[in-house]
Amino acid sequence: MNATYETLRADIASIPVIDCHEHTNGPVSGPTYSDPLAALVVGYVNSDLQSAGTEPVLAAAMDASKPLEERWKLFEEIWKRTQHTSYARVTKWVLREMYGEKELSLDALKRMGGNLLNLKNEKTYWGILDKAGIKCRIVNIWVGDRKIIEGEHVLPDRDRYMIGLPGYHSIHSWNEVNGYTQQVGRIAASLDEYVDICREIFTRLKGRGAIGMKDQSAYNRTLQFDNATRADAEKIFNFFMEDPRRSVGYPGSKPLDDYLFHAFMRIARDLDMPVQIHTGHMAGVRNDIAKTNAVHFTSVLELHREVRFDLFHGNWPYMGEWLYLGKNFPNVALDCCWLHIIDSIYAQNVLTESVAAVPHGKIHGFGGDYGDSVEFAAGHLSIARDNIAAALARLVDSGWIGMDDARQIAADWLFNNPNRFFRLGFEPVTV
């Protein structure tokens, strides 16, 4: 890298960060590793190891009941075929920065064995985030909304809660409906009552500190939410509500799913809650990427103009559509959560292009998208800073922006833009 990059990278290292997307409960859920391989093969890198075509071998290599030497012989070959991906880069960062090892080897694993992180230790857990400069995390967790409503689960001070939407609108049976409505001690006997109860749930969650909604329906269905009629939705709802033994599967349930999603967008508008939307790449392997392209979501953006939408993951691999939606719709922000380790080169390219194509105040620069393995979120952030520095250095060297512009853009991407968009109330960062 050239001198421009090196200067910017050093400057960006000191910018505090709002982590726009995590699945984390705090040290109470932090892992206590007992196997060195398991401490390194965390989260997304599993997908690349599986994609290498070695799933049975990988399963055997990760079987901690077998001797490490035997397992390393299996794992080494898989690692050699996978080690240069963006996911693997996080594993390398953790190996180096958390355990002081330059290369993944049997000897390195043996040395690690007596020094594995205990992330239930609060000092260790929060210390990693403090060192990384993560000031606030926006979290999507599954502790149960009832526990939050009743005050049984209290988030750490650093975290802000996003309401998980998919289950509320992808209902298929009486049991599912009752499971949600009982969170506030009510029973729904009609579609209108169910929507009203959901409004009460979301309102009470906001009263407990929820700042928005998050929807990852793209894992299970298309992002094309048709503007279904109430009559079509009610027919499906009444069918399974009048007999608890009935259920309706997808795609038969789609009109009800679509109708409820739009109803919840109106509630989001009324509560002034932004909505985060999963677009593009999905975790795991053997997924259908076509249904997740953010372009399918255009009709929702058109209809709900008073709702702020945060479109995730760079819409990988659909770069042009993602930039277009950000450029074309005033109510859209573009979120780089997870993107930096899906494809680091894509991330650099899309960030470079975004400055020329989209107001830079609409970009959210980072979200770790891990669980409570916070060392991997810190590694992801380091890679995100690399990518941001690389993208901005290109623009400086081409004469498009100056160094001071680049520093301020980085501060806006990493802190100021999400701070404003999510109404977090922190003092803005100037550089």
Beta strands, then each sheet from edge to edge (+ up, - down):
strand 1: 17-22
strand 2: 134-139
strand 3: 159-164
strand 4: 212-215
strand 5: 275-277
strand 6: 309-311
strand 7: 332-335
strand 8: 363-364
sheet 1: 1+ 2+ 3+ 4+ 5+ 6+ 7+ 8+
end
